[in-house]
Amino acid sequence: MKGSQNKDLYEETRYLEGELQKALARQQKVANLYEKLYEDNAEGKVTDEWFTHMSHKYELERTELKGKISDLRHRLSNAQETSKGKDMFLNAVRSFMKMENLTAPLAKELIDHIDVYESEGKGKNKTQRIVIYYRFVGYLELPDKIPIVNDTRQGVAVNYISGALPETA
């Protein structure tokens, strides 16, 4: 989980940082172009009509860049928060791996909430879906290639099934 998600998060962060740097550079260039246009108009090199047209164009681009920069900074901040959350989750998981017995405080540290659905079937074919949402990362989808079966007590086996989240009523 850590390897693939960290790679994706790293690539997204790198992309967002690159886009932010491009937008900031373009914002500075537009400001310089506007200043140059103003000076050219003041010196009579550019007509008032052309100045009005181009200044309007630069103002629109400046407004778009301002929104884009704000959005990129917000998305970058979210990516960094996600990274911190994953690190906190992994630290909590590491403390669980060292435990001898599961205690309520340890479970509360790792699990945000559990959704329990109505049981289906009867007798030995009775099944019940339980979805665990972990703190910091939410629902984790298990890889398809890892079948996990755990016999919790006589007559009860837990099968971890990967796939999409169940629909809520």
N, CA, C and O of each residue as an XYZ file, in Angstrom:
676
protein
N       0.831     -1.186      0.000
C       0.000      0.000      0.000
C       0.873      1.247      0.000
O       0.658      2.168     -0.788
N       1.850      1.267      0.880
C       2.668      2.458      1.034
C       3.410      2.786     -0.252
O       3.459      3.947     -0.659
N       3.987      1.777     -0.898
C       4.793      2.013     -2.091
C       4.005      2.627     -3.231
O       4.418      3.641     -3.793
N       2.885      2.032     -3.578
C       2.121      2.530     -4.725
C       1.476      3.871     -4.421
O       1.458      4.754     -5.277
N       0.947      4.037     -3.218
C       0.297      5.304     -2.884
C       1.312      6.433     -2.758
O       1.038      7.563     -3.161
N       2.477      6.135     -2.205
C       3.504      7.172     -2.096
C       3.987      7.603     -3.474
O       4.241      8.785     -3.703
N       4.114      6.646     -4.394
C       4.546      6.977     -5.754
C       3.518      7.887     -6.423
O       3.874      8.902     -7.022
N       2.239      7.515     -6.316
C       1.168      8.333     -6.900
C       1.141      9.723     -6.272
O       1.026     10.729     -6.972
N       1.249      9.765     -4.950
C       1.216     11.044     -4.245
C       2.428     11.900     -4.612
O       2.308     13.113     -4.777
N       3.593     11.266     -4.737
C       4.806     11.990     -5.119
C       4.663     12.574     -6.520
O       5.019     13.728     -6.759
N       4.133     11.764     -7.451
C       3.946     12.239     -8.820
C       2.937     13.377     -8.879
O       3.142     14.350     -9.605
N       1.856     13.265     -8.126
C       0.856     14.333     -8.112
C       1.441     15.609     -7.514
O       1.226     16.701     -8.040
N       2.175     15.472     -6.421
C       2.788     16.631     -5.777
C       3.790     17.298     -6.713
O       3.831     18.523     -6.825
N       4.586     16.488     -7.375
C       5.573     17.034     -8.322
C       4.882     17.769     -9.469
O       5.312     18.851     -9.868
N       3.818     17.182     -9.993
C       3.055     17.816    -11.074
C       2.467     19.152    -10.597
O       2.581     20.166    -11.285
N       1.836     19.141     -9.413
C       1.217     20.361     -8.892
C       2.253     21.450     -8.641
O       2.003     22.621     -8.925
N       3.414     21.070     -8.109
C       4.471     22.054     -7.878
C       4.961     22.652     -9.190
O       5.212     23.855     -9.270
N       5.098     21.814    -10.224
C       5.525     22.301    -11.535
C       4.508     23.259    -12.135
O       4.874     24.311    -12.660
N       3.229     22.895    -12.056
C       2.165     23.755    -12.577
C       2.108     25.074    -11.809
O       1.882     26.131    -12.398
N       2.312     25.008    -10.500
C       2.304     26.225     -9.682
C       3.448     27.146    -10.084
O       3.259     28.356    -10.205
N       4.641     26.575    -10.294
C       5.791     27.395    -10.697
C       5.546     28.040    -12.062
O       5.894     29.202    -12.268
N       4.945     27.289    -13.002
C       4.627     27.849    -14.318
C       3.627     28.990    -14.197
O       3.785     30.031    -14.836
N       2.597     28.796    -13.378
C       1.567     29.823    -13.208
C       2.145     31.071    -12.550
O       1.813     32.190    -12.939
N       3.010     30.880    -11.555
C       3.641     32.030    -10.894
C       4.547     32.789    -11.860
O       4.570     34.020    -11.862
N       5.290     32.049    -12.676
C       6.166     32.689    -13.663
C       5.339     33.461    -14.689
O       5.692     34.581    -15.056
N       4.253     32.872    -15.146
C       3.390     33.554    -16.123
C       2.737     34.782    -15.490
O       2.586     35.809    -16.151
N       2.354     34.689    -14.238
C       1.762     35.834    -13.543
C       2.748     37.007    -13.506
O       2.363     38.154    -13.729
N       4.006     36.715    -13.225
C       5.032     37.760    -13.198
C       5.249     38.334    -14.596
O       5.409     39.543    -14.762
N       5.254     37.454    -15.600
C       5.449     37.919    -16.978
C       4.293     38.818    -17.412
O       4.521     39.847    -18.048
N       3.054     38.444    -17.076
C       1.891     39.265    -17.424
C       1.983     40.624    -16.744
O       1.659     41.643    -17.353
N       2.421     40.650    -15.486
C       2.588     41.930    -14.794
C       3.631     42.792    -15.499
O       3.445     44.000    -15.643
N       4.726     42.175    -15.937
C       5.772     42.920    -16.654
C       5.273     43.417    -18.008
O       5.567     44.544    -18.407
N       4.519     42.576    -18.713
C       3.967     42.979    -20.004
C       2.990     44.141    -19.849
O       2.986     45.063    -20.665
N       2.180     44.101    -18.828
C       1.223     45.175    -18.584
C       1.967     46.478    -18.288
O       1.605     47.542    -18.791
N       2.997     46.377    -17.473
C       3.799     47.559    -17.142
C       4.446     48.142    -18.399
O       4.447     49.357    -18.594
N       4.991     47.280    -19.242
C       5.616     47.723    -20.495
C       4.579     48.365    -21.414
O       4.847     49.389    -22.041
N       3.390     47.758    -21.491
C       2.311     48.304    -22.306
C       1.914     49.687    -21.805
O       1.674     50.593    -22.604
N       1.845     49.851    -20.507
C       1.491     51.140    -19.915
C       2.532     52.202    -20.283
O       2.194     53.321    -20.668
N       3.794     51.824    -20.156
C       4.874     52.768    -20.505
C       4.833     53.127    -21.989
O       5.015     54.287    -22.357
N       4.591     52.115    -22.850
C       4.505     52.378    -24.293
C       3.325     53.303    -24.604
O       3.425     54.160    -25.482
N       2.225     53.137    -23.899
C       1.076     54.006    -24.107
C       1.380     55.422    -23.634
O       1.007     56.396    -24.288
N       2.053     55.529    -22.506
C       2.404     56.850    -21.972
C       3.372     57.576    -22.903
O       3.322     58.802    -23.007
N       4.247     56.842    -23.575
C       5.215     57.440    -24.497
C       4.641     57.624    -25.896
O       5.317     58.162    -26.773
N       3.405     57.186    -26.116
C       2.762     57.356    -27.414
C       3.121     56.287    -28.427
O       2.790     56.433    -29.604
N       3.778     55.231    -28.021
C       4.160     54.152    -28.935
C       2.964     53.253    -29.251
O       2.953     52.579    -30.281
N       1.949     53.240    -28.366
C       0.776     52.399    -28.514
C      -0.459     53.291    -28.404
O      -0.517     54.176    -27.550
N      -1.438     53.057    -29.266
C      -2.656     53.863    -29.226
C      -3.470     53.536    -27.983
O      -3.303     52.479    -27.376
N      -4.355     54.462    -27.615
C      -5.217     54.238    -26.456
C      -6.148     53.053    -26.684
O      -6.442     52.295    -25.759
N      -6.604     52.902    -27.908
C      -7.491     51.787    -28.239
C      -6.769     50.451    -28.042
O      -7.321     49.528    -27.444
N      -5.549     50.352    -28.540
C      -4.764     49.124    -28.390
C      -4.423     48.885    -26.916
O      -4.462     47.752    -26.437
N      -4.094     49.950    -26.217
C      -3.795     49.842    -24.786
C      -5.007     49.278    -24.032
O      -4.858     48.389    -23.194
N      -6.203     49.795    -24.332
C      -7.420     49.333    -23.664
C      -7.670     47.859    -23.974
O      -7.997     47.077    -23.081
N      -7.515     47.488    -25.231
C      -7.727     46.093    -25.634
C      -6.746     45.154    -24.929
O      -7.143     44.145    -24.347
N      -5.480     45.497    -24.990
C      -4.456     44.615    -24.406
C      -4.508     44.610    -22.871
O      -4.301     43.568    -22.250
N      -4.780     45.753    -22.269
C      -4.842     45.787    -20.801
C      -6.011     44.935    -20.309
O      -5.909     44.274    -19.276
N      -7.123     44.951    -21.050
C      -8.262     44.101    -20.694
C      -7.867     42.618    -20.807
O      -8.197     41.811    -19.938
N      -7.165     42.283    -21.875
C      -6.706     40.898    -22.078
C      -5.773     40.454    -20.942
O      -5.910     39.352    -20.410
N      -4.830     41.324    -20.582
C      -3.898     40.989    -19.496
C      -4.618     40.890    -18.155
O      -4.266     40.054    -17.323
N      -5.617     41.731    -17.942
C      -6.362     41.693    -16.689
C      -7.150     40.386    -16.568
O      -7.204     39.792    -15.491
N      -7.760     39.938    -17.668
C      -8.469     38.656    -17.657
C      -7.512     37.504    -17.356
O      -7.819     36.623    -16.553
N      -6.362     37.521    -18.004
C      -5.384     36.449    -17.778
C      -4.869     36.491    -16.344
O      -4.674     35.446    -15.724
N      -4.650     37.676    -15.822
C      -4.171     37.823    -14.446
C      -5.196     37.249    -13.460
O      -4.830     36.584    -12.490
N      -6.480     37.515    -13.718
C      -7.550     36.992    -12.855
C      -7.598     35.466    -12.931
O      -7.733     34.797    -11.907
N      -7.488     34.917    -14.140
C      -7.483     33.459    -14.305
C      -6.284     32.831    -13.593
O      -6.408     31.801    -12.931
N      -5.133     33.466    -13.739
C      -3.917     32.944    -13.091
C      -4.048     32.989    -11.568
O      -3.606     32.075    -10.872
N      -4.649     34.046    -11.066
C      -4.827     34.166     -9.619
C      -5.674     33.009     -9.097
O      -5.345     32.412     -8.073
N      -6.775     32.688     -9.804
C      -7.620     31.565     -9.416
C      -6.897     30.232     -9.545
O      -7.018     29.363     -8.681
N      -6.145     30.077    -10.631
C      -5.403     28.831    -10.859
C      -4.345     28.631     -9.777
O      -4.175     27.522     -9.270
N      -3.638     29.696     -9.427
C      -2.601     29.610     -8.396
C      -3.224     29.244     -7.054
O      -2.683     28.416     -6.321
N      -4.351     29.856     -6.732
C      -5.048     29.539     -5.484
C      -5.469     28.074     -5.461
O      -5.293     27.385     -4.455
N      -6.028     27.601     -6.579
C      -6.454     26.202     -6.680
C      -5.269     25.252     -6.548
O      -5.346     24.258     -5.826
N      -4.178     25.553     -7.241
C      -2.989     24.681     -7.168
C      -2.417     24.644     -5.755
O      -2.012     23.584     -5.278
N      -2.381     25.780     -5.091
C      -1.877     25.814     -3.705
C      -2.775     24.993     -2.790
O      -2.293     24.288     -1.903
N      -4.082     25.088     -3.011
C      -5.033     24.310     -2.205
C      -4.842     22.815     -2.454
O      -4.795     22.030     -1.507
N      -4.733     22.421     -3.717
C      -4.542     21.005     -4.054
C      -3.204     20.486     -3.513
O      -3.117     19.348     -3.052
N      -2.175     21.315     -3.571
C      -0.863     20.933     -3.043
C      -0.935     20.758     -1.531
O      -0.355     19.821     -0.983
N      -1.635     21.647     -0.869
C      -1.816     21.537      0.580
C      -2.572     20.254      0.933
O      -2.215     19.562      1.887
N      -3.620     19.938      0.158
C      -4.370     18.694      0.396
C      -3.491     17.470      0.200
O      -3.581     16.511      0.967
N      -2.639     17.496     -0.824
C      -1.740     16.365     -1.073
C      -0.767     16.197      0.088
O      -0.464     15.075      0.492
N      -0.281     17.307      0.622
C       0.643     17.235      1.754
C      -0.070     16.730      3.006
O       0.508     15.969      3.782
N      -1.324     17.149      3.211
C      -2.106     16.650      4.346
C      -2.368     15.150      4.207
O      -2.315     14.406      5.187
N      -2.649     14.720      2.981
C      -2.865     13.292      2.732
C      -1.606     12.509      3.075
O      -1.671     11.440      3.683
N      -0.470     13.046      2.681
C       0.802     12.389      2.977
C       1.023     12.288      4.483
O       1.455     11.249      4.981
N       0.727     13.364      5.205
C       0.873     13.352      6.663
C      -0.075     12.332      7.282
O       0.299     11.596      8.195
N      -1.320     12.297      6.770
C      -2.301     11.340      7.285
C      -1.856      9.904      7.073
O      -2.028      9.059      7.951
N      -1.283      9.628      5.905
C      -0.795      8.279      5.628
C       0.358      7.926      6.544
O       0.453      6.797      7.024
N       1.236      8.889      6.787
C       2.347      8.626      7.706
C       1.829      8.341      9.116
O       2.326      7.445      9.798
N       0.822      9.112      9.548
C       0.250      8.877     10.876
C      -0.415      7.503     10.938
O      -0.307      6.794     11.938
N      -1.106      7.137      9.852
C      -1.749      5.829      9.798
C      -0.706      4.717      9.870
O      -0.870      3.753     10.618
N       0.360      4.853      9.095
C       1.400      3.815      9.101
C       2.075      3.713     10.465
O       2.416      2.614     10.902
N       2.270      4.836     11.137
C       2.836      4.789     12.486
C       1.897      4.062     13.443
O       2.340      3.287     14.290
N       0.588      4.318     13.300
C      -0.383      3.614     14.145
C      -0.368      2.117     13.845
O      -0.442      1.298     14.762
N      -0.271      1.756     12.558
C      -0.228      0.340     12.177
C       1.029     -0.308     12.755
O       0.972     -1.439     13.238
N       2.142      0.383     12.711
C       3.385     -0.182     13.271
C       3.234     -0.475     14.761
O       3.722     -1.494     15.249
N       2.553      0.427     15.488
C       2.355      0.163     16.918
C       1.444     -1.047     17.113
O       1.595     -1.787     18.086
N       0.494     -1.254     16.189
C      -0.372     -2.432     16.271
C       0.406     -3.705     16.014
O       0.107     -4.739     16.613
N       1.380     -3.656     15.153
C       2.135     -4.868     14.815
C       2.960     -5.359     16.005
O       3.322     -6.534     16.062
N       3.256     -4.481     16.944
C       4.053     -4.849     18.108
C       3.190     -5.355     19.264
O       3.720     -5.849     20.259
N       1.875     -5.237     19.143
C       1.009     -5.547     20.279
C       0.827     -7.051     20.467
O       0.911     -7.835     19.522
N       0.579     -7.413     21.692
C       0.283     -8.790     22.049
C      -1.231     -9.021     22.064
O      -1.708    -10.056     21.597
N      -1.980     -8.063     22.596
C      -3.439     -8.162     22.705
C      -4.066     -6.878     22.175
O      -3.519     -5.789     22.352
N      -5.212     -7.016     21.525
C      -5.935     -5.851     21.036
C      -6.719     -5.247     22.187
O      -7.535     -5.914     22.823
N      -6.458     -3.980     22.441
C      -7.175     -3.276     23.500
C      -8.011     -2.164     22.873
O      -7.752     -1.747     21.745
N      -8.993     -1.696     23.593
C      -9.877     -0.634     23.084
C      -9.092      0.624     22.709
O      -9.350      1.188     21.646
N      -8.147      1.092     23.530
C      -7.403      2.296     23.138
C      -6.611      2.105     21.836
O      -6.506      3.032     21.033
N      -6.059      0.915     21.629
C      -5.323      0.659     20.390
C      -6.274      0.652     19.188
O      -5.948      1.204     18.137
N      -7.431      0.037     19.340
C      -8.407      0.007     18.246
C      -8.897      1.412     17.928
O      -9.062      1.752     16.756
N      -9.135      2.235     18.946
C      -9.595      3.610     18.736
C      -8.536      4.455     18.031
O      -8.857      5.390     17.297
N      -7.285      4.115     18.263
C      -6.193      4.866     17.632
C      -6.151      4.634     16.123
O      -5.784      5.535     15.369
N      -6.518      3.447     15.683
C      -6.419      3.088     14.277
C      -7.738      3.205     13.512
O      -7.733      3.583     12.340
N      -8.855      2.892     14.145
C     -10.131      2.795     13.434
C     -10.988      4.030     13.676
O     -11.186      4.455     14.815
N     -11.495      4.599     12.580
C     -12.390      5.749     12.673
C     -13.801      5.268     12.973
O     -14.394      5.666     13.976
N     -14.346      4.410     12.107
C     -15.654      3.819     12.356
C     -15.818      2.553     11.528
O     -15.065      2.300     10.588
N     -16.818      1.770     11.899
C     -17.098      0.504     11.229
C     -18.565      0.498     10.825
O     -19.441      0.758     11.650
N     -18.830      0.204      9.563
C     -20.201      0.049      9.084
C     -20.530     -1.441      9.065
O     -19.815     -2.229      8.446
N     -21.597     -1.821      9.735
C     -22.033     -3.220      9.790
C     -23.369     -3.305      9.062
O     -24.308     -2.577      9.383
N     -23.448     -4.198      8.079
C     -24.650     -4.352      7.261
C     -25.426     -5.584      7.712
O     -24.901     -6.437      8.427
N     -26.666     -5.661      7.289
C     -27.516     -6.799      7.661
C     -26.935     -8.091      7.116
O     -26.332     -8.125      6.044
N     -27.137     -9.162      7.890
C     -26.625    -10.457      7.444
C     -27.524    -11.014      6.347
O     -28.714    -10.712      6.270
N     -26.908    -11.839      5.502
C     -27.623    -12.451      4.384
C     -27.436    -13.959      4.473
O     -26.397    -14.431      4.935
N     -28.427    -14.709      4.035
C     -28.340    -16.164      4.046
C     -28.728    -16.746      5.395
O     -29.080    -16.032      6.334
N     -28.649    -18.080      5.457
C     -29.023    -18.773      6.691
C     -28.032    -19.884      6.987
O     -27.358    -20.396      6.093
N     -27.962    -20.235      8.230
C     -27.119    -21.353      8.654
C     -25.651    -21.129      8.328
O     -25.093    -20.064      8.593
N     -25.023    -22.178      7.735
C     -23.602    -22.114      7.422
C     -23.300    -21.143      6.275
O     -22.152    -20.738      6.090
N     -24.324    -20.772      5.512
C     -24.135    -19.857      4.390
C     -24.412    -18.404      4.764
O     -24.487    -17.541      3.889
N     -24.561    -18.137      6.026
C     -24.860    -16.790      6.498
C     -23.622    -15.903      6.348
O     -22.525    -16.273      6.769
N     -23.813    -14.733      5.744
C     -22.704    -13.780      5.574
C     -23.136    -12.411      6.067
O     -24.325    -12.099      6.131
N     -22.159    -11.613      6.410
C     -22.431    -10.250      6.856
C     -21.280     -9.357      6.408
O     -20.108     -9.660      6.631
N     -21.639     -8.270      5.783
C     -20.623     -7.333      5.287
C     -20.303     -6.331      6.391
O     -21.196     -5.750      7.007
N     -19.009     -6.147      6.621
C     -18.505     -5.170      7.585
C     -17.434     -4.362      6.866
O     -16.506     -4.927      6.287
N     -17.565     -3.045      6.904
C     -16.591     -2.179      6.245
C     -15.911     -1.341      7.314
O     -16.569     -0.660      8.100
N     -14.578     -1.399      7.333
C     -13.794     -0.679      8.339
C     -13.190      0.562      7.693
O     -12.532      0.483      6.655
N     -13.424      1.702      8.323
C     -12.841      2.969      7.892
C     -11.755      3.341      8.903
O     -12.023      3.502     10.093
N     -10.538      3.471      8.408
C      -9.404      3.737      9.282
C      -9.184      5.236      9.437
O      -9.485      6.022      8.539
N      -8.658      5.607     10.583
C      -8.319      7.009     10.809
C      -7.223      7.418      9.827
O      -6.388      6.602      9.439
N      -7.237      8.646      9.444
C      -6.243      9.273      8.571
C      -6.374      8.891      7.100
O      -6.042      9.708      6.241
N      -6.843      7.691      6.771
C      -6.865      7.272      5.362
C      -8.231      6.809      4.875
O      -8.410      6.647      3.668
N      -9.195      6.590      5.748
C     -10.517      6.144      5.329
C     -10.554      4.665      4.994
O      -9.859      3.856      5.607
N     -11.376      4.324      4.011
C     -11.544      2.934      3.581
C     -10.345      2.509      2.743
O      -9.913      3.235      1.848
N      -9.820      1.340      3.036
C      -8.705      0.805      2.259
C      -9.205     -0.354      1.421
O      -9.818     -1.289      1.935
N      -8.942     -0.285      0.141
C      -9.321     -1.384     -0.737
C      -8.154     -2.368     -0.779
O      -7.017     -1.985     -1.054
N      -8.443     -3.629     -0.506
C      -7.404     -4.655     -0.526
C      -7.075     -5.031     -1.962
O      -7.961     -5.032     -2.817
N      -5.814     -5.353     -2.242
C      -5.464     -5.801     -3.589
C      -6.183     -7.104     -3.925
O      -6.401     -7.938     -3.047
N      -6.549     -7.280     -5.191
C      -7.279     -8.476     -5.624
C      -6.483     -9.757     -5.431
O      -7.067    -10.814     -5.195
N      -5.168     -9.681     -5.527
C      -4.365    -10.892     -5.521
C      -4.032    -11.431     -4.130
O      -3.291    -12.408     -4.015
N      -4.556    -10.822     -3.086
C      -4.241    -11.292     -1.743
C      -5.505    -11.815     -1.067
O      -6.231    -11.042     -0.442
N      -5.779    -13.115     -1.182
C      -6.944    -13.656     -0.471
C      -6.595    -13.810      1.011
O      -5.584    -14.420      1.357
N      -7.421    -13.266      1.860
C      -7.163    -13.341      3.301
C      -8.360    -14.003      3.950
O      -9.487    -13.521      3.837
N      -8.108    -15.122      4.636
C      -9.156    -15.813      5.382
C      -8.632    -15.989      6.789
O      -7.504    -16.437      6.995
N      -9.460    -15.632      7.757
C      -9.051    -15.713      9.137
C     -10.145    -16.427      9.925
O     -11.275    -15.942      9.986
N      -9.823    -17.579     10.532
C     -10.787    -18.282     11.383
C     -10.727    -17.632     12.761
O      -9.757    -17.807     13.498
N     -11.780    -16.876     13.104
C     -11.767    -16.141     14.359
C     -12.165    -17.002     15.547
O     -11.629    -16.847     16.644
N     -13.114    -17.915     15.321
C     -13.528    -18.875     16.353
C     -14.247    -20.015     15.650
O     -14.521    -19.928     14.453
N     -14.546    -21.046     16.350
C     -15.152    -22.213     15.726
C     -16.455    -21.837     15.019
O     -17.366    -21.262     15.615
N     -16.511    -22.178     13.745
C     -17.714    -21.920     12.970
C     -17.789    -20.531     12.364
O     -18.739    -20.228     11.641
N     -16.802    -19.673     12.643
C     -16.814    -18.306     12.098
C     -15.500    -18.066     11.364
O     -14.420    -18.151     11.949
N     -15.611    -17.770     10.091
C     -14.427    -17.434      9.300
C     -14.629    -16.040      8.719
O     -15.733    -15.681      8.308
N     -13.567    -15.270      8.690
C     -13.624    -13.920      8.136
C     -12.899    -13.937      6.804
O     -11.718    -14.280      6.739
N     -13.600    -13.568      5.744
C     -13.004    -13.434      4.414
C     -12.919    -11.955      4.083
O     -13.927    -11.249      4.119
N     -11.746    -11.492      3.768
C     -11.566    -10.103      3.354
C     -11.729    -10.043      1.848
O     -10.963    -10.659      1.107
N     -12.717     -9.309      1.405
C     -13.043     -9.252     -0.019
C     -12.684     -7.873     -0.539
O     -13.131     -6.859     -0.001
N     -11.875     -7.840     -1.589
C     -11.558     -6.555     -2.185
C     -12.659     -6.148     -3.126
O     -13.445     -6.982     -3.578
N     -12.716     -4.884     -3.418
C     -13.718     -4.392     -4.350
C     -14.215     -3.027     -3.931
O     -13.736     -2.434     -2.964
N     -15.171     -2.553     -4.668
C     -15.717     -1.225     -4.414
C     -16.478     -1.189     -3.091
O     -16.922     -2.215     -2.576
N     -16.611      0.009     -2.568
C     -17.378      0.187     -1.341
C     -18.818     -0.230     -1.575
O     -19.353     -0.036     -2.666
N     -19.444     -0.798     -0.565
C     -20.855     -1.147     -0.699
C     -21.704      0.112     -0.742
O     -21.343      1.145     -0.178
N     -22.825      0.008     -1.413
C     -23.731      1.154     -1.477
C     -24.437      1.293     -0.141
O     -24.859      0.305      0.460
N     -24.560      2.537      0.317
C     -25.241      2.781      1.572
C     -26.689      3.103      1.303
O     -27.034      3.690      0.277
N     -27.533      2.713      2.239
C     -28.973      2.936      2.064
C     -29.354      4.330      2.494
O     -30.525      4.701      2.419
